[in-house]
Amino acid sequence: MTIPDSKKSPLPLITRIGSIGRPGMIRLVLHLAAITVICFAAGFGILALDGDKGPAGGDHFMFLNESAFLTPQTTTVQLDDAQSAEIGIVFGTGNLQVGSGGDGLLTSTCYGQNPDCRSFIETSASGTEKIVKIAQKTGHPVFPKRWDILVTGRVPVALDVTAGTGDINLVIGGLNLTSLRVVAGVGDGTIDLTGYHGGDFAGTVTQNIGDMTIRVPKNRNVIISAGNGVGDVKATGFTGEDGVFSTTGYPGIRIEVTQGVGSVTLEAV
Amino acid sequence: MQSTELEYITALKERLGKRLPPEEVEDILSDYREHFRMGRADGRSEAELCRSLGEADDVAREMVATHFVNKAGHTKSARNFSHAVLATLGLGLFNLVFVLVPIIVLAVLLAVIFLVGGAFIVFGPVAFVLALLQLAGTPFFALWANPLAGILFSVGITALGLLLIIGNYYLANFFYRLGIRYLKWNIRVIRGTEEE
């Protein structure tokens, strides 16, 4: 039986790959593989040396600039004549970064899809104290949301943070705290009080699921009581046992940590 | 069911003539005429020979499937392969599961790899230009966390895309050969089952 020739393939570019000789193809593949491996290795090497350069200087290791895909929206609450402040932050889903600085009492920058990322802010005053409540509006995120909040260190602040799902990173060594309350749902958390020069305060940290790291200055009097359901408690630079750890002495800063599932790491640095 | 050589050959010619080239139909028919001639010489009746050959419809379907599978085996092309698959599907409803499903799965896999490779080849140069702009201090769209690393990643992504396309070509060739062998095996199994 004679088999008639069929028409040529409709994908000439692809079929041309076959016209390259076997030695030439092996050389090409090896070169491409080498270029791929070297470029990715060098790229990740540069990132590892450079660290993350995200908009808030977080510690996430990523090669794409997250904020390039998100619309930043910045809102500032002025300090006015307030001598102290009470700040409540309610955050649903995403990564929350709280730091010190900014022009006013509070500067909020939200990276997310417009308009569901907009924060809801309510301010009131009680004598010389300014009360600010800031909450994330609900919405379905296309990209992971990130919320950066800067709080002034010029006046004493009572800080209350409630977070749902996502990582929280509180770098609040530059604040002057009168109290601290952190309630986190699911995700890892860091509370960094390194370089803290404010007054003594009492704080509570409650986390359901995730690892929590608390960093305090070792030259301050700090006592931390930590209890968790499932997971380890590790303390570095502290003295103490049975879930109660302290630095140089007491009275001073007192923090009570309640953890559900996950490890608790305490560091005096 | 045909009971004479004339009826059988006529039925076969009618069915094959619609799908196969005339010279090939004539080849097949002459084989069957020879079969009848030798059978009669052995003292067998035409009706008995017709019964032993099976339904002309089934024989025609097998012949068509074998023709297209052989053709696809000789001349590689997506068109020939699809004809072979369609002809094999005609051999039985169960081939919808045993032939069509694996072919679709493999085709989707190849398409996905091709699309990913193509996307990398397109994205790489674009990301490279964006990284250069970012490095030059004119971030039209600051895509990369680090523009220098972004340049390297862009080159790496482009090279990876080319590798995927080349790999996909060889994978497609491999699946093609495998598919043809599978279709031939499928026809043999069906023929064997009918002979039993």
Interface residues (C-beta under 8 A of the other chain):
Chain A: M1 T2 I3 P4 D5 S6 K7 K8 S9 P10 L11 I14 I17 G18 M25 L28 V29 L32 A33 I35 T36 I38 C39 F40 A42 G43 F44 I46 L47 D50 D52 K53 G54 M62 F63 L64 N65 S67 A68
Chain B: P21 E23 E24 D27 I28 H67 N70 K71 H74 T75 K76 S77 A78 R79 N80 F141 A142 L143 W144 A145 N146 L148 A149 G150 L152 F153 V155 G156 A159 L160 L162 L163 I165 I166 Y169 A172 N173
